[in-house]
Amino acid sequence: MATTNELKNGMVLRIEGQLWSIVEFQHVKPGKGPAFVRTKMKNILTGKTVDRTLNAGVKVETATVDRRNMQYLYNDGTDYIFMDMDDYNQIPVAPELVGEAANFLLENQEVIVASNDGQVLFVELPASVTLTVTYTEPGLQGDRSSAGTKPATLETGYIAQVPLFINQDDRIKVDTRTGDYISRVTE
């Protein structure tokens, strides 16, 4: 249990039997009337975001979220298989829980798998990953009708918009939160 005075971004609360992650919060002390806390919370399982107002000083139930470093091994056709880096146990994770992260997962990549009471909640990737372009059309220097970008298929099958100078077999850095091109990687 925690009071509303102890809330932090990223904290996970159990409200009405569901797990909610605090996206942002604000303590409000109006001119008259009691103080309250305005929060924006995201349902961990459904991804739905809601605004909620809590009275100041009220106790809320917190949930323990275990975040473990795991290595993505492979997709067996139905589930994604991850290996715990500490005890080498392998766990299957349903595609619904992996979500958009599947667009950026490479075999042997390290990720963070969050769970609560043994139930996997979500998979967290690094902020950016480096992927190889497997197919893209050659960019024509005079073609500016598309604001200087073109589609490129990456090694995971994800299609990202990249600048015209990117060629097939180039390695690029991609933002895993938005799927946007960041830069070309030269090694």
C-alpha positions as CSV (number, residue, x, y, z in Angstrom):
1,M,0.0,0.0,0.0
2,A,1.1,3.6,-0.7
3,T,-0.5,6.9,-0.2
4,T,-1.2,9.3,-3.1
5,N,1.7,11.4,-1.8
6,E,4.2,8.6,-2.7
7,L,3.1,8.2,-6.4
8,K,5.8,8.2,-9.1
9,N,5.8,7.8,-12.9
10,G,6.0,4.2,-13.9
11,M,4.6,2.9,-10.5
12,V,2.1,0.1,-11.0
13,L,-1.1,0.1,-9.0
14,R,-3.8,-2.5,-8.5
15,I,-7.2,-0.8,-8.9
16,E,-10.4,-2.9,-9.0
17,G,-8.4,-6.0,-9.7
18,Q,-6.6,-4.6,-12.7
19,L,-3.0,-3.4,-13.1
20,W,-2.4,0.3,-14.0
21,S,0.9,2.0,-14.7
22,I,1.1,5.7,-13.8
23,V,2.0,7.7,-16.9
24,E,1.9,11.1,-15.3
25,F,0.5,12.7,-12.1
26,Q,0.0,16.1,-10.6
27,H,-0.8,17.2,-7.1
28,V,-3.5,19.9,-7.1
29,K,-4.3,22.2,-4.2
30,P,-7.3,24.3,-5.2
31,G,-8.1,27.6,-3.4
32,K,-10.9,26.1,-1.5
33,G,-11.7,22.4,-0.9
34,P,-9.4,19.5,-0.3
35,A,-6.2,18.7,-2.2
36,F,-6.3,15.9,-4.8
37,V,-4.0,14.1,-7.2
38,R,-4.8,14.1,-11.0
39,T,-3.3,11.1,-12.7
40,K,-3.1,9.6,-16.2
41,M,-2.9,5.8,-16.0
42,K,-2.4,3.1,-18.6
43,N,-3.9,-0.3,-18.2
44,I,-1.0,-2.7,-18.5
45,L,-2.9,-5.6,-20.2
46,T,-5.2,-3.6,-22.6
47,G,-3.0,-0.5,-23.2
48,K,-6.1,1.8,-22.5
49,T,-5.2,5.2,-21.0
50,V,-7.6,6.9,-18.6
51,D,-7.5,10.0,-16.4
52,R,-8.3,9.5,-12.8
53,T,-8.6,11.8,-9.8
54,L,-7.7,10.6,-6.4
55,N,-8.1,12.4,-3.1
56,A,-4.9,13.4,-1.4
57,G,-3.6,11.1,1.3
58,V,-5.8,8.1,0.2
59,K,-4.1,4.7,0.3
60,V,-3.8,2.8,-3.0
61,E,-2.7,-0.7,-3.5
62,T,0.7,-1.1,-5.3
63,A,1.6,-4.1,-7.4
64,T,5.1,-5.6,-7.5
65,V,6.4,-5.8,-11.0
66,D,9.5,-8.0,-11.5
67,R,11.6,-6.8,-14.4
68,R,14.2,-9.4,-15.6
69,N,16.8,-9.3,-18.3
70,M,16.0,-12.0,-20.8
71,Q,17.3,-13.0,-24.2
72,Y,14.9,-13.5,-27.1
73,L,15.5,-16.9,-28.6
74,Y,13.0,-17.7,-31.3
75,N,9.3,-17.7,-32.3
76,D,7.9,-21.3,-32.3
77,G,4.9,-20.4,-34.4
78,T,2.5,-19.5,-31.6
79,D,4.7,-18.0,-28.9
80,Y,7.9,-16.0,-28.5
81,I,10.4,-17.9,-26.4
82,F,12.6,-15.9,-24.0
83,M,15.4,-17.2,-21.8
84,D,16.1,-15.8,-18.3
85,M,19.7,-14.6,-18.2
86,D,20.2,-15.6,-14.6
87,D,18.8,-19.2,-14.4
88,Y,18.5,-20.1,-18.1
89,N,14.8,-21.0,-17.8
90,Q,12.9,-20.5,-21.0
91,I,9.4,-19.0,-20.9
92,P,6.9,-18.6,-23.7
93,V,5.2,-15.2,-24.2
94,A,2.0,-14.8,-26.2
95,P,2.2,-12.5,-29.2
96,E,-0.5,-10.2,-27.7
97,L,1.9,-9.4,-24.8
98,V,4.9,-8.8,-27.1
99,G,2.8,-6.4,-29.2
100,E,4.6,-3.9,-31.4
101,A,8.0,-5.0,-30.0
102,A,7.8,-8.0,-32.4
103,N,8.6,-5.5,-35.2
104,F,12.1,-5.0,-33.7
105,L,13.0,-8.4,-32.1
106,L,16.1,-10.2,-33.4
107,E,17.2,-13.6,-32.2
108,N,19.7,-13.4,-29.2
109,Q,18.6,-9.8,-28.5
110,E,18.4,-8.8,-24.8
111,V,15.2,-7.3,-23.6
112,I,13.4,-6.7,-20.3
113,V,10.4,-8.9,-19.5
114,A,8.1,-7.6,-16.8
115,S,5.9,-9.9,-14.8
116,N,3.6,-9.8,-11.8
117,D,2.9,-13.0,-9.7
118,G,4.5,-15.1,-12.4
119,Q,2.2,-13.7,-15.2
120,V,4.1,-11.9,-18.0
121,L,2.8,-8.3,-18.4
122,F,4.9,-6.8,-21.3
123,V,8.2,-6.9,-23.1
124,E,10.3,-3.7,-23.0
125,L,12.9,-3.1,-25.7
126,P,15.8,-0.7,-25.6
127,A,15.0,2.8,-26.9
128,S,16.6,2.1,-30.2
129,V,17.8,-1.0,-32.2
130,T,20.1,-1.4,-35.2
131,L,18.6,-3.3,-38.1
132,T,19.6,-4.2,-41.7
133,V,17.6,-3.0,-44.7
134,T,16.7,-6.1,-46.7
135,Y,14.9,-4.3,-49.5
136,T,14.4,-0.7,-50.7
137,E,14.0,1.0,-54.0
138,P,16.9,3.1,-55.2
139,G,16.3,6.7,-54.3
140,L,16.2,9.2,-57.1
141,Q,18.0,12.4,-56.3
142,G,15.4,14.6,-58.0
143,D,12.4,12.9,-56.5
144,R,11.1,15.1,-53.7
145,S,7.4,14.4,-53.9
146,S,7.5,12.2,-50.8
147,A,9.4,14.7,-48.7
148,G,12.7,12.9,-49.2
149,T,11.7,9.5,-47.7
150,K,11.0,6.1,-49.1
151,P,9.8,2.8,-47.6
152,A,12.4,0.2,-46.6
153,T,11.8,-3.4,-45.5
154,L,14.0,-4.3,-42.5
155,E,15.3,-7.7,-41.5
156,T,12.4,-8.3,-39.1
157,G,9.9,-7.6,-41.8
158,Y,9.0,-4.1,-40.5
159,I,8.6,-1.4,-43.1
160,A,10.1,2.0,-42.1
161,Q,10.3,5.3,-43.9
162,V,13.9,6.2,-44.5
163,P,15.8,9.0,-46.3
164,L,16.5,8.6,-50.0
165,F,20.2,8.0,-49.5
166,I,19.6,4.7,-47.6
167,N,20.4,1.6,-49.8
168,Q,19.8,-2.1,-49.5
169,D,22.1,-3.9,-46.9
170,D,22.6,-0.6,-45.0
171,R,22.3,-0.8,-41.2
172,I,20.1,1.8,-39.6
173,K,19.1,2.8,-36.1
174,V,15.3,2.7,-35.5
175,D,13.3,4.1,-32.5
176,T,11.5,1.2,-31.0
177,R,8.8,3.4,-29.4
178,T,7.7,5.1,-32.7
179,G,9.2,2.9,-35.4
180,D,10.9,6.0,-36.9
181,Y,14.3,6.1,-38.6
182,I,17.0,7.7,-36.4
183,S,20.3,7.4,-38.3
184,R,22.5,5.3,-40.6
185,V,25.0,3.1,-38.7
186,T,28.5,3.0,-40.1
187,E,30.9,0.5,-38.6
